[in-house]
Amino acid sequence: MLHTIIHITDTHLGDPTALDRGADPKANLEAILEDIAGNADDIVITGDLGSTEDLPWFFEKMQAYKPGFKITLGNHDTFSEVMEYYKNTPTSGNDELYYSREDEFYKYIFLDSSSGTVSSPQLEWLKNEINTLKKIIVFIHHPVLGFTTGMDMIYPLQNREAVNEILQHSRNEVTIFCGHYHMPDKRQDGKITQYITPSVAFQVNKNSKTIEINTSSFAYRIITLEENSIHTKLVTNFYDYFSKKTG
């Protein structure tokens, strides 16, 4: 087995936070798609897609590039607005976008944290979904494992302890891919390994207790799955040049 997933997050199309600082999230996303050059089995975008006015452009662009691409919702996304355009995957919830799929070796779980929490119905659903002997990969907007940084102090996943507790009861290891904090990070807790992928639009200083924004880079992550291993490379664009770094 060799399966490649591209993880993209926090596109923030039309967001004044990026535009007023000279960043162009649409151009950044197009540069990423050009850099991928079609070399992906799947693309997953974990939320904060963009303004209401930019959603038609986003979904038309992504569907033309990679039919069947997957998304989760972030705190800047509205379920009813997004679902007007997103037809790739039926949701297991009524007013939230959460679902799962699996292959021979992995189970993929997509969670909705757009409310700033993982809702009670999702938590109950998640308890059933982790009942598998396969390795679990979770895609979610908010990080489940927190740490001292401005974004975590101000905008954390409110009930991350409950999510963590459920995932720790998995029979096998769990790998989380998320965004929201606009910075790169890798950390572990028990059975969980978590990777944060930087934003397409703008980044936040990791070493600050306040939210300090910069627009000098944007990034995506390459996830390569083999039967018994998960490898990732972070691909970062600094001033129109893409560089790859493992981890």
C-alpha atoms as an extended CHARMM CRD file, in Angstrom:
* protein
*
       247  EXT
         1         1  MET       CA              0.0000000000        0.0000000000        0.0000000000  PROA      1               0.0000000000
         2         2  LEU       CA              1.1860000000        3.5030000000       -0.8030000000  PROA      2               0.0000000000
         3         3  HSD       CA             -1.4250000000        6.2400000000       -0.4120000000  PROA      3               0.0000000000
         4         4  THR       CA             -0.7830000000        9.9890000000       -0.5520000000  PROA      4               0.0000000000
         5         5  ILE       CA             -3.0350000000       12.5890000000        1.0740000000  PROA      5               0.0000000000
         6         6  ILE       CA             -2.5060000000       16.3330000000        0.7920000000  PROA      6               0.0000000000
         7         7  HSD       CA             -3.5590000000       18.2440000000        3.9010000000  PROA      7               0.0000000000
         8         8  ILE       CA             -4.5180000000       21.8920000000        3.3510000000  PROA      8               0.0000000000
         9         9  THR       CA             -6.0370000000       24.1060000000        6.0190000000  PROA      9               0.0000000000
        10        10  ASP       CA             -7.2260000000       27.6130000000        6.8510000000  PROA      10              0.0000000000
        11        11  THR       CA             -7.5440000000       28.9400000000        3.3220000000  PROA      11              0.0000000000
        12        12  HSD       CA             -9.4010000000       32.0320000000        4.6190000000  PROA      12              0.0000000000
        13        13  LEU       CA            -10.3930000000       33.2310000000        1.1550000000  PROA      13              0.0000000000
        14        14  GLY       CA            -11.4760000000       36.8660000000        1.2470000000  PROA      14              0.0000000000
        15        15  ASP       CA            -10.3490000000       37.3370000000        4.8560000000  PROA      15              0.0000000000
        16        16  PRO       CA             -9.3340000000       40.9800000000        5.5640000000  PROA      16              0.0000000000
        17        17  THR       CA             -6.7630000000       39.7150000000        8.0810000000  PROA      17              0.0000000000
        18        18  ALA       CA             -4.8030000000       38.4050000000        5.0930000000  PROA      18              0.0000000000
        19        19  LEU       CA             -5.8440000000       40.8660000000        2.3940000000  PROA      19              0.0000000000
        20        20  ASP       CA             -5.1420000000       43.9920000000        4.4590000000  PROA      20              0.0000000000
        21        21  ARG       CA             -1.6030000000       42.7290000000        5.0420000000  PROA      21              0.0000000000
        22        22  GLY       CA             -0.9080000000       42.1520000000        1.3640000000  PROA      22              0.0000000000
        23        23  ALA       CA             -1.4880000000       38.3810000000        1.3020000000  PROA      23              0.0000000000
        24        24  ASP       CA             -3.5650000000       36.7450000000       -1.4520000000  PROA      24              0.0000000000
        25        25  PRO       CA             -5.1220000000       33.4820000000       -0.1860000000  PROA      25              0.0000000000
        26        26  LYS       CA             -6.5900000000       32.6140000000       -3.5980000000  PROA      26              0.0000000000
        27        27  ALA       CA             -3.2170000000       32.9660000000       -5.3040000000  PROA      27              0.0000000000
        28        28  ASN       CA             -1.6060000000       30.9580000000       -2.4870000000  PROA      28              0.0000000000
        29        29  LEU       CA             -4.1040000000       28.1240000000       -2.9170000000  PROA      29              0.0000000000
        30        30  GLU       CA             -3.5610000000       28.1040000000       -6.6690000000  PROA      30              0.0000000000
        31        31  ALA       CA              0.2170000000       27.9690000000       -6.1210000000  PROA      31              0.0000000000
        32        32  ILE       CA             -0.2190000000       24.9850000000       -3.8070000000  PROA      32              0.0000000000
        33        33  LEU       CA             -2.3790000000       23.1320000000       -6.3300000000  PROA      33              0.0000000000
        34        34  GLU       CA              0.2080000000       23.8190000000       -9.0080000000  PROA      34              0.0000000000
        35        35  ASP       CA              2.9730000000       22.5520000000       -6.7260000000  PROA      35              0.0000000000
        36        36  ILE       CA              1.0410000000       19.3590000000       -5.9540000000  PROA      36              0.0000000000
        37        37  ALA       CA              0.7970000000       18.8450000000       -9.7190000000  PROA      37              0.0000000000
        38        38  GLY       CA             -1.9000000000       16.2020000000       -9.3900000000  PROA      38              0.0000000000
        39        39  ASN       CA              0.3420000000       13.9200000000       -7.3040000000  PROA      39              0.0000000000
        40        40  ALA       CA             -2.2150000000       13.0580000000       -4.6450000000  PROA      40              0.0000000000
        41        41  ASP       CA             -4.6970000000       10.2670000000       -4.0620000000  PROA      41              0.0000000000
        42        42  ASP       CA             -6.7930000000       12.4880000000       -1.7950000000  PROA      42              0.0000000000
        43        43  ILE       CA             -6.9540000000       16.1000000000       -0.6610000000  PROA      43              0.0000000000
        44        44  VAL       CA             -8.3500000000       17.0370000000        2.7570000000  PROA      44              0.0000000000
        45        45  ILE       CA             -9.0100000000       20.6650000000        3.7370000000  PROA      45              0.0000000000
        46        46  THR       CA             -9.6310000000       21.1710000000        7.4550000000  PROA      46              0.0000000000
        47        47  GLY       CA            -11.7770000000       24.2420000000        7.6300000000  PROA      47              0.0000000000
        48        48  ASP       CA            -11.9020000000       28.0280000000        7.6990000000  PROA      48              0.0000000000
        49        49  LEU       CA            -12.5180000000       27.9210000000        3.9740000000  PROA      49              0.0000000000
        50        50  GLY       CA            -13.3830000000       31.5260000000        3.2400000000  PROA      50              0.0000000000
        51        51  SER       CA            -16.0340000000       34.2000000000        3.0170000000  PROA      51              0.0000000000
        52        52  THR       CA            -19.5480000000       33.4430000000        1.7920000000  PROA      52              0.0000000000
        53        53  GLU       CA            -18.8000000000       35.2790000000       -1.4420000000  PROA      53              0.0000000000
        54        54  ASP       CA            -15.7080000000       33.1580000000       -2.1020000000  PROA      54              0.0000000000
        55        55  LEU       CA            -17.2520000000       29.7230000000       -1.4650000000  PROA      55              0.0000000000
        56        56  PRO       CA            -18.4590000000       29.2320000000       -5.0790000000  PROA      56              0.0000000000
        57        57  TRP       CA            -14.9240000000       29.9350000000       -6.3720000000  PROA      57              0.0000000000
        58        58  PHE       CA            -13.3990000000       27.6000000000       -3.7790000000  PROA      58              0.0000000000
        59        59  PHE       CA            -15.6420000000       24.6380000000       -4.5000000000  PROA      59              0.0000000000
        60        60  GLU       CA            -15.4920000000       25.0710000000       -8.2690000000  PROA      60              0.0000000000
        61        61  LYS       CA            -11.6870000000       25.2360000000       -8.1170000000  PROA      61              0.0000000000
        62        62  MET       CA            -11.2810000000       22.2270000000       -5.8380000000  PROA      62              0.0000000000
        63        63  GLN       CA            -13.8600000000       20.0440000000       -7.5600000000  PROA      63              0.0000000000
        64        64  ALA       CA            -12.2190000000       20.6670000000      -10.9260000000  PROA      64              0.0000000000
        65        65  TYR       CA             -8.7780000000       19.9010000000       -9.4960000000  PROA      65              0.0000000000
        66        66  LYS       CA             -9.6210000000       16.8600000000       -7.3330000000  PROA      66              0.0000000000
        67        67  PRO       CA            -13.1610000000       15.4880000000       -7.5630000000  PROA      67              0.0000000000
        68        68  GLY       CA            -14.1180000000       13.8680000000       -4.2770000000  PROA      68              0.0000000000
        69        69  PHE       CA            -11.8620000000       16.0440000000       -2.1070000000  PROA      69              0.0000000000
        70        70  LYS       CA            -12.7930000000       16.0490000000        1.5880000000  PROA      70              0.0000000000
        71        71  ILE       CA            -13.3460000000       18.8800000000        4.0590000000  PROA      71              0.0000000000
        72        72  THR       CA            -14.0290000000       19.5200000000        7.7050000000  PROA      72              0.0000000000
        73        73  LEU       CA            -15.5210000000       22.7360000000        9.0910000000  PROA      73              0.0000000000
        74        74  GLY       CA            -13.7160000000       25.3840000000       11.1300000000  PROA      74              0.0000000000
        75        75  ASN       CA            -14.9080000000       28.1640000000       13.3980000000  PROA      75              0.0000000000
        76        76  HSD       CA            -15.2060000000       30.5640000000       10.4320000000  PROA      76              0.0000000000
        77        77  ASP       CA            -17.4570000000       28.1510000000        8.4940000000  PROA      77              0.0000000000
        78        78  THR       CA            -21.2410000000       27.8650000000        8.5540000000  PROA      78              0.0000000000
        79        79  PHE       CA            -22.7500000000       24.4330000000        7.9380000000  PROA      79              0.0000000000
        80        80  SER       CA            -25.7300000000       25.6290000000        5.8930000000  PROA      80              0.0000000000
        81        81  GLU       CA            -23.5960000000       27.8400000000        3.6360000000  PROA      81              0.0000000000
        82        82  VAL       CA            -20.9130000000       25.2200000000        2.9900000000  PROA      82              0.0000000000
        83        83  MET       CA            -23.3150000000       22.3440000000        2.4060000000  PROA      83              0.0000000000
        84        84  GLU       CA            -24.9690000000       24.3050000000       -0.3830000000  PROA      84              0.0000000000
        85        85  TYR       CA            -21.8340000000       23.5400000000       -2.4090000000  PROA      85              0.0000000000
        86        86  TYR       CA            -20.2620000000       20.4730000000       -0.7890000000  PROA      86              0.0000000000
        87        87  LYS       CA            -21.8440000000       17.2960000000       -2.1490000000  PROA      87              0.0000000000
        88        88  ASN       CA            -18.9160000000       14.8660000000       -1.9020000000  PROA      88              0.0000000000
        89        89  THR       CA            -19.7460000000       13.1720000000        1.3870000000  PROA      89              0.0000000000
        90        90  PRO       CA            -22.9880000000       12.5700000000        3.3040000000  PROA      90              0.0000000000
        91        91  THR       CA            -22.7610000000       13.6690000000        6.9370000000  PROA      91              0.0000000000
        92        92  SER       CA            -23.5840000000       11.5050000000        9.9350000000  PROA      92              0.0000000000
        93        93  GLY       CA            -25.0720000000       14.5400000000       11.7150000000  PROA      93              0.0000000000
        94        94  ASN       CA            -28.0820000000       16.7420000000       11.1100000000  PROA      94              0.0000000000
        95        95  ASP       CA            -26.5190000000       20.2020000000       11.3740000000  PROA      95              0.0000000000
        96        96  GLU       CA            -22.8390000000       19.2600000000       11.5110000000  PROA      96              0.0000000000
        97        97  LEU       CA            -20.3920000000       17.7470000000        9.0350000000  PROA      97              0.0000000000
        98        98  TYR       CA            -18.8450000000       14.5980000000       10.4760000000  PROA      98              0.0000000000
        99        99  TYR       CA            -18.2690000000       11.2740000000        8.7720000000  PROA      99              0.0000000000
       100       100  SER       CA            -15.8220000000        8.4000000000        8.3640000000  PROA      100             0.0000000000
       101       101  ARG       CA            -14.4320000000        6.0870000000        5.7420000000  PROA      101             0.0000000000
       102       102  GLU       CA            -11.8550000000        3.3110000000        5.7340000000  PROA      102             0.0000000000
       103       103  ASP       CA             -9.5420000000        1.2780000000        3.5850000000  PROA      103             0.0000000000
       104       104  GLU       CA             -7.7050000000       -1.9850000000        4.1950000000  PROA      104             0.0000000000
       105       105  PHE       CA             -5.3900000000       -0.5980000000        6.8920000000  PROA      105             0.0000000000
       106       106  TYR       CA             -6.7080000000        2.7770000000        8.0610000000  PROA      106             0.0000000000
       107       107  LYS       CA             -9.9100000000        4.3200000000        9.3440000000  PROA      107             0.0000000000
       108       108  TYR       CA            -10.3630000000        8.0240000000        8.5840000000  PROA      108             0.0000000000
       109       109  ILE       CA            -12.5440000000       10.1050000000       10.9140000000  PROA      109             0.0000000000
       110       110  PHE       CA            -13.6170000000       13.6510000000       10.0030000000  PROA      110             0.0000000000
       111       111  LEU       CA            -14.9050000000       15.7920000000       12.8880000000  PROA      111             0.0000000000
       112       112  ASP       CA            -16.7840000000       19.1080000000       12.9750000000  PROA      112             0.0000000000
       113       113  SER       CA            -15.4190000000       21.6150000000       15.5010000000  PROA      113             0.0000000000
       114       114  SER       CA            -16.9830000000       24.6970000000       13.9000000000  PROA      114             0.0000000000
       115       115  SER       CA            -18.8010000000       25.5540000000       17.1510000000  PROA      115             0.0000000000
       116       116  GLY       CA            -15.5190000000       25.5360000000       19.0690000000  PROA      116             0.0000000000
       117       117  THR       CA            -16.4380000000       22.1690000000       20.5730000000  PROA      117             0.0000000000
       118       118  VAL       CA            -17.0530000000       18.6110000000       19.4450000000  PROA      118             0.0000000000
       119       119  SER       CA            -20.7580000000       18.2390000000       20.1750000000  PROA      119             0.0000000000
       120       120  SER       CA            -22.2830000000       15.5720000000       22.4060000000  PROA      120             0.0000000000
       121       121  PRO       CA            -23.8390000000       13.6880000000       19.4500000000  PROA      121             0.0000000000
       122       122  GLN       CA            -20.4160000000       13.6360000000       17.7670000000  PROA      122             0.0000000000
       123       123  LEU       CA            -18.7420000000       12.3570000000       20.9290000000  PROA      123             0.0000000000
       124       124  GLU       CA            -21.1890000000        9.4730000000       21.1420000000  PROA      124             0.0000000000
       125       125  TRP       CA            -20.6860000000        8.7360000000       17.4460000000  PROA      125             0.0000000000
       126       126  LEU       CA            -16.9060000000        8.9010000000       17.9180000000  PROA      126             0.0000000000
       127       127  LYS       CA            -17.0120000000        6.3020000000       20.6940000000  PROA      127             0.0000000000
       128       128  ASN       CA            -18.4670000000        3.8350000000       18.2000000000  PROA      128             0.0000000000
       129       129  GLU       CA            -16.1790000000        4.8470000000       15.3470000000  PROA      129             0.0000000000
       130       130  ILE       CA            -12.9670000000        4.0980000000       17.2750000000  PROA      130             0.0000000000
       131       131  ASN       CA            -14.0810000000        0.5030000000       17.7550000000  PROA      131             0.0000000000
       132       132  THR       CA            -11.7530000000       -0.8020000000       15.0700000000  PROA      132             0.0000000000
       133       133  LEU       CA             -8.4820000000       -2.7290000000       14.8300000000  PROA      133             0.0000000000
       134       134  LYS       CA             -7.2720000000       -0.3940000000       12.1030000000  PROA      134             0.0000000000
       135       135  LYS       CA             -5.0170000000        2.5890000000       12.7020000000  PROA      135             0.0000000000
       136       136  ILE       CA             -7.0700000000        5.7610000000       13.0490000000  PROA      136             0.0000000000
       137       137  ILE       CA             -6.4560000000        9.0660000000       11.2870000000  PROA      137             0.0000000000
       138       138  VAL       CA             -8.5150000000       12.0320000000       12.4890000000  PROA      138             0.0000000000
       139       139  PHE       CA             -9.0120000000       15.2290000000       10.4980000000  PROA      139             0.0000000000
       140       140  ILE       CA            -10.3610000000       18.1480000000       12.5340000000  PROA      140             0.0000000000
       141       141  HSD       CA             -9.9970000000       21.9210000000       12.4210000000  PROA      141             0.0000000000
       142       142  HSD       CA             -9.0130000000       22.5290000000       16.0500000000  PROA      142             0.0000000000
       143       143  PRO       CA             -6.0280000000       20.8460000000       17.7100000000  PROA      143             0.0000000000
       144       144  VAL       CA             -6.9660000000       18.3310000000       20.3850000000  PROA      144             0.0000000000
       145       145  LEU       CA             -3.5930000000       18.5390000000       22.1520000000  PROA      145             0.0000000000
       146       146  GLY       CA             -3.0080000000       22.0660000000       23.3910000000  PROA      146             0.0000000000
       147       147  PHE       CA              0.1450000000       23.9870000000       24.3230000000  PROA      147             0.0000000000
       148       148  THR       CA              1.1600000000       27.4600000000       25.4460000000  PROA      148             0.0000000000
       149       149  THR       CA              0.6650000000       29.8450000000       22.5560000000  PROA      149             0.0000000000
       150       150  GLY       CA             -1.6150000000       32.8170000000       21.9420000000  PROA      150             0.0000000000
       151       151  MET       CA             -4.0630000000       30.9160000000       19.7280000000  PROA      151             0.0000000000
       152       152  ASP       CA             -4.4160000000       28.1160000000       22.2800000000  PROA      152             0.0000000000
       153       153  MET       CA             -4.9310000000       30.5180000000       25.1500000000  PROA      153             0.0000000000
       154       154  ILE       CA             -7.6640000000       32.4730000000       23.3470000000  PROA      154             0.0000000000
       155       155  TYR       CA             -9.2970000000       30.0640000000       20.8580000000  PROA      155             0.0000000000
       156       156  PRO       CA             -8.8520000000       26.4480000000       22.0620000000  PROA      156             0.0000000000
       157       157  LEU       CA            -11.1460000000       23.5030000000       21.4230000000  PROA      157             0.0000000000
       158       158  GLN       CA            -13.3800000000       23.9480000000       24.4560000000  PROA      158             0.0000000000
       159       159  ASN       CA            -13.9190000000       20.2690000000       25.2680000000  PROA      159             0.0000000000
       160       160  ARG       CA            -10.6650000000       18.8230000000       24.0090000000  PROA      160             0.0000000000
       161       161  GLU       CA            -10.2250000000       16.7510000000       27.1960000000  PROA      161             0.0000000000
       162       162  ALA       CA            -13.3810000000       14.7940000000       26.3300000000  PROA      162             0.0000000000
       163       163  VAL       CA            -12.1710000000       14.1820000000       22.7620000000  PROA      163             0.0000000000
       164       164  ASN       CA             -8.7350000000       13.1700000000       24.0220000000  PROA      164             0.0000000000
       165       165  GLU       CA            -10.1960000000       10.7120000000       26.5120000000  PROA      165             0.0000000000
       166       166  ILE       CA            -12.2550000000        8.9580000000       23.8370000000  PROA      166             0.0000000000
       167       167  LEU       CA             -9.3440000000        8.7160000000       21.4100000000  PROA      167             0.0000000000
       168       168  GLN       CA             -7.0540000000        7.3250000000       24.1040000000  PROA      168             0.0000000000
       169       169  HSD       CA             -9.4330000000        4.3540000000       24.3850000000  PROA      169             0.0000000000
       170       170  SER       CA             -8.7150000000        3.3830000000       20.7890000000  PROA      170             0.0000000000
       171       171  ARG       CA             -7.2790000000       -0.1100000000       20.3550000000  PROA      171             0.0000000000
       172       172  ASN       CA             -4.5790000000        1.2770000000       18.1220000000  PROA      172             0.0000000000
       173       173  GLU       CA             -2.6000000000        4.4600000000       17.5610000000  PROA      173             0.0000000000
       174       174  VAL       CA             -4.3650000000        7.6720000000       16.5280000000  PROA      174             0.0000000000
       175       175  THR       CA             -2.8850000000       10.3570000000       14.2740000000  PROA      175             0.0000000000
       176       176  ILE       CA             -4.5480000000       13.7840000000       14.1750000000  PROA      176             0.0000000000
       177       177  PHE       CA             -4.1090000000       16.3020000000       11.3560000000  PROA      177             0.0000000000
       178       178  CYS       CA             -5.4930000000       19.7600000000       12.0980000000  PROA      178             0.0000000000
       179       179  GLY       CA             -5.0230000000       23.4920000000       11.6050000000  PROA      179             0.0000000000
       180       180  HSD       CA             -6.6090000000       26.5160000000       13.3060000000  PROA      180             0.0000000000
       181       181  TYR       CA             -3.4320000000       27.7550000000       15.0180000000  PROA      181             0.0000000000
       182       182  HSD       CA             -1.7340000000       28.9510000000       11.7910000000  PROA      182             0.0000000000
       183       183  MET       CA              1.6350000000       27.4380000000       12.7130000000  PROA      183             0.0000000000
       184       184  PRO       CA              3.5170000000       24.1450000000       12.3970000000  PROA      184             0.0000000000
       185       185  ASP       CA              3.5880000000       21.7690000000       15.3500000000  PROA      185             0.0000000000
       186       186  LYS       CA              3.9700000000       18.0940000000       16.2270000000  PROA      186             0.0000000000
       187       187  ARG       CA              3.3120000000       16.5870000000       19.6360000000  PROA      187             0.0000000000
       188       188  GLN       CA              2.2760000000       13.3230000000       21.2890000000  PROA      188             0.0000000000
       189       189  ASP       CA              0.1290000000       12.2500000000       24.2110000000  PROA      189             0.0000000000
       190       190  GLY       CA             -0.3760000000        8.5610000000       24.9070000000  PROA      190             0.0000000000
       191       191  LYS       CA             -1.7970000000        6.9290000000       21.7880000000  PROA      191             0.0000000000
       192       192  ILE       CA             -2.2030000000       10.2740000000       19.9890000000  PROA      192             0.0000000000
       193       193  THR       CA              0.2660000000       11.9180000000       17.6270000000  PROA      193             0.0000000000
       194       194  GLN       CA             -0.9020000000       15.3360000000       16.4150000000  PROA      194             0.0000000000
       195       195  TYR       CA              0.3280000000       17.4040000000       13.4700000000  PROA      195             0.0000000000
       196       196  ILE       CA             -0.7120000000       21.0250000000       12.9590000000  PROA      196             0.0000000000
       197       197  THR       CA             -0.3640000000       22.3050000000        9.4020000000  PROA      197             0.0000000000
       198       198  PRO       CA              0.1590000000       26.0430000000        8.8050000000  PROA      198             0.0000000000
       199       199  SER       CA             -2.4040000000       28.1850000000        7.0040000000  PROA      199             0.0000000000
       200       200  VAL       CA             -2.7170000000       28.9260000000        3.3070000000  PROA      200             0.0000000000
       201       201  ALA       CA             -3.4330000000       32.5800000000        4.1450000000  PROA      201             0.0000000000
       202       202  PHE       CA             -1.2560000000       33.8260000000        7.0390000000  PROA      202             0.0000000000
       203       203  GLN       CA              0.6550000000       32.5320000000       10.0510000000  PROA      203             0.0000000000
       204       204  VAL       CA              0.6860000000       33.2930000000       13.7920000000  PROA      204             0.0000000000
       205       205  ASN       CA              3.8210000000       33.5320000000       15.9240000000  PROA      205             0.0000000000
       206       206  LYS       CA              4.0850000000       30.2710000000       17.8650000000  PROA      206             0.0000000000
       207       207  ASN       CA              6.2830000000       31.7410000000       20.6030000000  PROA      207             0.0000000000
       208       208  SER       CA              3.9600000000       34.5760000000       21.5950000000  PROA      208             0.0000000000
       209       209  LYS       CA              1.1630000000       34.6610000000       24.1660000000  PROA      209             0.0000000000
       210       210  THR       CA             -0.6550000000       37.1570000000       21.9470000000  PROA      210             0.0000000000
       211       211  ILE       CA             -1.7320000000       36.6810000000       18.3360000000  PROA      211             0.0000000000
       212       212  GLU       CA              1.0750000000       38.0910000000       16.1790000000  PROA      212             0.0000000000
       213       213  ILE       CA              0.3540000000       37.6780000000       12.4620000000  PROA      213             0.0000000000
       214       214  ASN       CA              2.7900000000       37.3980000000        9.5750000000  PROA      214             0.0000000000
       215       215  THR       CA              2.2230000000       36.7940000000        5.8740000000  PROA      215             0.0000000000
       216       216  SER       CA              5.7190000000       35.8080000000        4.7510000000  PROA      216             0.0000000000
       217       217  SER       CA              4.8190000000       32.1370000000        4.2240000000  PROA      217             0.0000000000
       218       218  PHE       CA              2.0830000000       29.6050000000        3.5480000000  PROA      218             0.0000000000
       219       219  ALA       CA              2.1280000000       25.8260000000        3.5300000000  PROA      219             0.0000000000
       220       220  TYR       CA              0.5460000000       22.4220000000        2.9980000000  PROA      220             0.0000000000
       221       221  ARG       CA              1.3750000000       18.9050000000        4.2110000000  PROA      221             0.0000000000
       222       222  ILE       CA              2.0590000000       15.6880000000        2.3050000000  PROA      222             0.0000000000
       223       223  ILE       CA              0.8810000000       12.5710000000        4.1820000000  PROA      223             0.0000000000
       224       224  THR       CA              2.2070000000        9.2640000000        2.8800000000  PROA      224             0.0000000000
       225       225  LEU       CA              0.5710000000        6.1150000000        4.2030000000  PROA      225             0.0000000000
       226       226  GLU       CA              2.1030000000        2.6680000000        4.0900000000  PROA      226             0.0000000000
       227       227  GLU       CA              0.6630000000       -0.4580000000        5.6550000000  PROA      227             0.0000000000
       228       228  ASN       CA              2.5160000000        0.0100000000        8.9440000000  PROA      228             0.0000000000
       229       229  SER       CA              3.6690000000        3.6100000000        8.9000000000  PROA      229             0.0000000000
       230       230  ILE       CA              2.6290000000        7.2350000000        8.4240000000  PROA      230             0.0000000000
       231       231  HSD       CA              5.1250000000        9.7550000000        7.0450000000  PROA      231             0.0000000000
       232       232  THR       CA              4.5910000000       13.4800000000        6.6030000000  PROA      232             0.0000000000
       233       233  LYS       CA              6.4080000000       16.3330000000        4.9160000000  PROA      233             0.0000000000
       234       234  LEU       CA              5.5800000000       19.9750000000        5.4870000000  PROA      234             0.0000000000
       235       235  VAL       CA              5.8600000000       21.9960000000        2.2810000000  PROA      235             0.0000000000
       236       236  THR       CA              6.3240000000       25.7090000000        2.9800000000  PROA      236             0.0000000000
       237       237  ASN       CA              6.4080000000       28.6030000000        0.5480000000  PROA      237             0.0000000000
       238       238  PHE       CA              8.7230000000       31.4400000000        1.5330000000  PROA      238             0.0000000000
       239       239  TYR       CA              8.6450000000       34.3150000000       -0.9650000000  PROA      239             0.0000000000
       240       240  ASP       CA              7.5050000000       32.1510000000       -3.9080000000  PROA      240             0.0000000000
       241       241  TYR       CA              9.8270000000       29.2160000000       -3.2020000000  PROA      241             0.0000000000
       242       242  PHE       CA              8.5170000000       25.8580000000       -1.9110000000  PROA      242             0.0000000000
       243       243  SER       CA             10.6840000000       23.8200000000        0.4540000000  PROA      243             0.0000000000
       244       244  LYS       CA              9.9300000000       20.4090000000        1.9960000000  PROA      244             0.0000000000
       245       245  LYS       CA             10.6940000000       19.3540000000        5.5620000000  PROA      245             0.0000000000
       246       246  THR       CA              9.9410000000       16.0170000000        7.1910000000  PROA      246             0.0000000000
       247       247  GLY       CA              7.6500000000       16.1190000000       10.2080000000  PROA      247             0.0000000000
